[in-house]
Amino acid sequence: MTYIADLHINGQWVSGETEERFAVIDPANGEQIASFAIASEDDCLAAVEAASAALASWSATPPRVRSELLRRTFDILKAERETFAEIIVRENGKAFSDALGEADYATEFFRWFAEEAVRVPGDFRLSPSGDKHIVVTHQPIGVALLITPWNFPAAMATRKIAPALAAGCTVILKPARETPLTSAYVVEALRRAGVPAGVVNLVTPVPTGPAIAKMLHHPAVRKISFTGSTEVGRVLLHEAADNVVSASMELGGNAPFIVLPGADINAAVQGALIAKMRNGGSACTAANRFYVHSSLASDFTSAMAKELAAFRVGPGIDRSNQLGAMVSLSERDKVAQLVETAVAEGASVVVGGTSSSQGAFYDATVLTGVEHGTTITTTEIFGPVTAIIEYTDVDEAIRMANDTIYGLIAYVYGETGQAFSVAQRLEAGMVAVNRAVLSDPAAPFGGMKQSGLGREGSSEGILEYLEEKYIGIDL
Ligand code: NAD
């Protein structure tokens, strides 16, 4: 396969002023699959200038025209879903089925926001005193800087690019260093669909921080949308404060998965397998802490152990494998270290707990005897490790579930009425009741507490890139 591995500035694929490159590695075998152009700070500023120059005409382009360009991008990526998925697998390592799922989810954002582009709301009414008419319109916020992580290299990019373009903003995308090829493929699809030069730019600065800071301090940049760790999100919020740049943040998670006493155990196990193992556990939405009622804990643990011991682990490119590689050896070693710490803090390994000798693989793992408050329950695991904590009192399970700085997503399995009332008491932006997958372009995705600010997807996603303007008219 040939990859696009250059910067995209003002409608051109360019190698950057220094012509230096960094290696993109297939984590399943450690081989280099591409060398990607490094963007200098000047390249990054050139991308901002290009986005700024394109803003006036793009924001004045009729919504229907912008909508059709997004729809064409949807058609291109849908027709090429297998290639799209293969690029994701090669640079990220995930199982092919996970990559196909991501490709479809990512592509859907172009269709959804093609539909939203022509439905931006407004308001017109007489003021209560009758002295004027109140007109409320929405205008594109301006140039948007979009920063994405490696775990969903396609979807995290399209979930930002599609609403930004639908709103009339121009963008600079900064993908993660581990996974830039998927982003380049998306940008090329937009170019092939006919999106004009300067509207979508892509840069990959090394090191990242100083170049991003330069861009964030450019007066044309009015929006930052970041998906990644809470730690980096905090740094960016501080930097955005200097020029009061609008910030949307999709940050880390530490999702509780609560199995209530009345739960259907088979449904809970099937849901747990998906909530834990989708994307190899490298998901902000991955279930991190399993609070299982003591009446079901032993059955739940043995069923999870049986299922996960049979999981096929190997290169994602081989479609029969259910669990691919982690994105890098260092990510794998972080997970191995967390499991070692959990054992030192009193947990027992039921299955797994082992790394491969070659490639960045870590076996599906089940831990029991985990105590709430130990390291594995306070850290985002980001790998295929199921940590089971027994409880006896539902109020106590809710207290433990909420005992975290994060609040992205939570899962509850149980009798519907009880599960719904527990869902209402959980401090999370999203709660899955008796199901394991929530992400949907039509639903608001986002977190409470230190899991983020703002929402992506749904009819709200486009509002993150629009500013309300009130015009009072004396008619
Ligand atoms: P990360 O925070 O290390 O990196 C994310 C992006 O930020 C990358 O592009 C990286 O190059 C860039 N970056 C790093 N340092 C920077 C700096 N100083 N200034 C500007 N940019 C910088 O996260 P990651 O390891 O790539 O991804 C995993 C994290 O992402 C997890 O915490 C996960 O929960 C989170 N995540 C959240 C969501 C969500 O929607 N809430 C979705 C996916 C991933």
Boltz pocket constraint, residues with backbone or C-beta under 6 A from the ligand:
constraints:
  - pocket:
      binder: B
      contacts: [[A, 147], [A, 148], [A, 149], [A, 150], [A, 151], [A, 152], [A, 156], [A, 174], [A, 175], [A, 176], [A, 177], [A, 208], [A, 209], [A, 212], [A, 227], [A, 228], [A, 229], [A, 230], [A, 232], [A, 233], [A, 235], [A, 236], [A, 249], [A, 250], [A, 251], [A, 252], [A, 253], [A, 283], [A, 284], [A, 285], [A, 380], [A, 408], [A, 447], [A, 451], [A, 452]]
      max_distance: 6.0
